[in-house]
Structures are given as structure tokens and as C-alpha cells.
Amino acid sequence: MLILATLLLGMLVQRVNYKEDISDFLPFDSRDQDAMRIYQAISGADNILVLIGTEDSTQDAADKIIEAVDALKGKLDTTELFGATIMAQVNMEQMTSISDFVYRNIPYFLTQDDYKAIRQKLSSNDYVHSQLVRDKQILLLPSGGLLSDNIGKDPLNIFTPIVQKLSPHTSGFDYELNNGYIFTPDMQRALLLINSPYGSSETEHNQQLVDKLRTVANSVEAQCHGITISLTGGPAIAVGNAKQIKTDSIVSVSIAVVLILVLLAAAFRSVRNIALIVVSIAWGWLFALGGLSLVHNTMSVIVIGISSVIIGIAVNYPLHLIAHLAQVRDTRKALKEILMPLIIGNVTTIGAFLTLVPLKSVALRDLGLFAALLLMGTILFVLVFLPHLVAHNNAVCPH
């Protein structure tokens, strides 16, 4: 029965697909998730921002950065990026056509407050002169972005603030355009946008994409001396967060396992019985994975990592039986004496974790279900299979 059950659970686990979506911890229903996907697409949260910069403050710094951007773009075009789209330059023709359309139809976009603001500006005696001086300064700059193109349409800067108000998603993002390349206002860094096809929270696939980008970035840094390339943006940050969660989970579980093994080694002299305690928890873990596979075809690796803390509870079940068998040689009698305490303790603990199941957060539901199934599988192994495997002699150090 043990072999058949283990084989069956192994088959169930094989059909599971694992994912690392950090947004599963948010209490979203299907409608909220659709809204979040739309928001991420509009806000640019799906974009990985590649910053190409240099500490060089000479006149040709911008040219060096542009060369690095072109080199990076060329390497990325020949690299498999899983369908990600790359934008290294702004489509000036498209932006100009949109700007022309707005300026041609500017009366339709004006409000009463806009008319008041225009009258207030024109009522100032030095407004026209100051604006013409400003226009001259902009035209003398090596790159003035869209403002240079708008001077011919609006030399007095009457309508430009209204046009900028129509694009609220760009507010607070200051940039300069140099031949279509996006620069920070100090012209020390250029920006390259990579839109992830996996969104901002699917960290498993974004990890592969970020790794590819970093490999290409390192090669460009080696090729272009003095150039530094860094990655940021929603997907890259989510990858870092998920990686930290997994690392912390592995560290915490490793510490727990080491401390438990040290405690068991101090109390037990039988290596076989210590190994059986480990096997009991491992079988409970397999039972939980197999049980979850019947509910979902996808499972969060982050949830499984966090659930690892349950081993501190699950280890008590085989520990109680093995310790009791050292005092009571009759297996049936030992089981009869500890059966009710073990079951009652198990049921109450499982019930506590099952309170997470009604929550809207997918990850918390899976966390509660996985923990409950792990404890259920461990107690099942302890009560059904472990009594046939445990060694009765030398179970506990004599006192």
C-alpha cells in the first residue's frame, strides 16, 4: 500500500506546473486581476527599464551613450527574449503627428479655466518678450525634445501646457530627446524600454528574461569602456523580491532542519528512527503536492517555500509515536494510547490552516490548503505505515 500510494502521488505531482507570481498574494478576484493587467499595460508597469549611463561629463558623453544604446539594441535584436518588445528610440514622426493633431484642434480641448489662464498670461507686459527669450534659449540647446518642435506651433507657450495636461501619465517624468533617444535631463543616462510579455509579477519567466538582459548588458559594458548598464522596473523588482523570498525560505528551512536533526540526534540513538521521522515528513510533503494537483494545475513555488515552516509542527507526529514505542513495546497498545491526542491535535491544527482557504488571495488559499494536506499526509503515514517500519529497540536514550 505504501509503494502504490507513493507511486500514485508521484504521478500526480508530475502533472503540476509551477509558477512564481508574486501578485497571487493580493486579494484579487478574476475581475480585479483583469483590471490590474489593464492598469499595468497603461502605466508601463510591465516595462523593464534599462539605464545606460556614464560618469563622463565631456561634450561627447551623449555620443558615447548613444553608441552603447545602439550596441545594446543590436545584441538584443539577435537574442531570444521570449517575445519581449524593445524601444530604444521614440518614434518622432508618430509623436509629431499626434502633436500636430492636438494643436490643429486646440479649441476643442480648452476649458474656461484655460481661457482665464491665457488672458492672465497675455495681460502681462513682459510676457511676450520673456517667452521669445525662452524660445531662443531652447533653440540654442543641442537637443530640446518636443519643445523645439512646438515653438513653431506655439511660440508664446500658450497652448503647450494644455497639451502636456492631456498626457497625465507622463507627469513627473522629466526627459530629453536626442535624435529620438530618451535621456535624463542631465544627459548622463539614456533609457531603453523592454516590455515583458509576462507582465510585472510572473517572476519565473521574467527571471529568465532578466538573466538574458544582464548577460547582454555585461557584454556591452565590456565592449564600451566607461559605460554602466543597470536594470530596473516592475518585472525586475518583482524578480528580486521573489528571489529574496525563496532565499529566505531556504535559509529558514535549512536552519529548522539542522536544529531538528541536532535535537533528534541528542534524544535518539537509532539512525533508522531518525531517518523514518524525515521520511514521514517527506511523505506528507508529497501527499500535499499530490493533493494540491487535484485542485490546481499550477502551483506557486513561493507558497511551497513559505509552507516549509510547517515541518516544525509535522515532526511532532512521528516523534510522539517513536518515543512512545520506546516505553510501550506493544505497537497496538502504543497506538491506542496516543491515537486520540494525535488526531485531536492534528484536526485542530489543520482546521486553523483551513481558515485561510475562504480568503480571496490565491496564494493564501494555497498556503492554507498545502499546510493542511501536509499535516494530514504526515499523520496518515504515522498511523498507517510508520508502525510497521519503526525499530522498537534503542529508540530513545535510556534515562
C-alpha positions, 0 to 999 in steps of 0.5 A: 500500500505504501509503494502504490500510494507513493507511486500514485502521488508521484504521478500526480505531482508530475502533472503540476506546473509551477509558477512564481507570481508574486501578485497571487498574494493580493486579494484579487478576484478574476475581475480585479486581476483583469483590471490590474493587467489593464492598469499595468499595460497603461502605466508601463508597469510591465516595462523593464527599464534599462539605464545606460549611463556614464560618469563622463561629463565631456561634450561627447558623453551623449555620443558615447551613450548613444553608441552603447544604446545602439550596441545594446539594441543590436545584441538584443535584436539577435537574442531570444527574449521570449517575445519581449518588445524593445524601444530604444528610440521614440518614434518622432514622426508618430509623436509629431503627428499626434502633436500636430493633431492636438494643436490643429484642434486646440479649441476643442480641448480648452476649458474656461479655466484655460481661457482665464489662464491665457488672458492672465498670461497675455495681460502681462507686459513682459510676457511676450518678450520673456517667452521669445527669450525662452524660445531662443534659449531652447533653440540654442540647446543641442537637443530640446525634445518636443519643445523645439518642435512646438515653438513653431506651433506655439511660440508664446507657450500658450497652448503647450501646457494644455497639451502636456495636461492631456498626457497625465501619465507622463507627469513627473517624468522629466526627459530629453530627446536626442535624435529620438533617444530618451535621456535624463535631463542631465544627459548622463543616462539614456533609457531603453524600454523592454516590455515583458510579455509576462507582465510585472509579477510572473517572476519565473519567466521574467527571471529568465528574461532578466538573466538574458538582459544582464548577460547582454548588458555585461557584454556591452559594458565590456565592449564600451569602456566607461559605460554602466548598464543597470536594470530596473522596473516592475518585472525586475523588482518583482524578480528580486523580491521573489528571489529574496523570498525563496532565499529566505525560505531556504535559509529558514528551512535549512536552519529548522532542519539542522536544529531538528536533526541536532535535537533528534540526534541528542534524544535518539540513538537509532539512525533508522528512527531518525531517518523514518521521522524525515521520511514521514515528513517527506511523505506528507510533503508529497501527499500535499503536492499530490493533493494540491494537483487535484485542485490546481494545475499550477502551483506557486513555488513561493507558497511551497517555500513559505509552507516549509515552516510547517515541518516544525509542527509535522515532526511532532507526529512521528516523534510522539509515536517513536518515543512512545514505542520506546516505553510501550513495546506493544505497537497496538497498545502504543497506538491506542494510547496516543491515537486520540491526542494525535488526531485531536491535535492534528484536526485542530491544527489543520482546521486553523490552516483551513481558515485561510482557504475562504480568503480571496488571495490565491496564494493564501488559499494555497498556503492554507490548503498545502499546510493542511494536506501536509499535516494530514499526509504526515499523520496518515503515514504515522498511523498507517505505515510508520508502525510497521517500519519503526525499530522498537529497540534503542529508540530513545536514550535510556534515562 
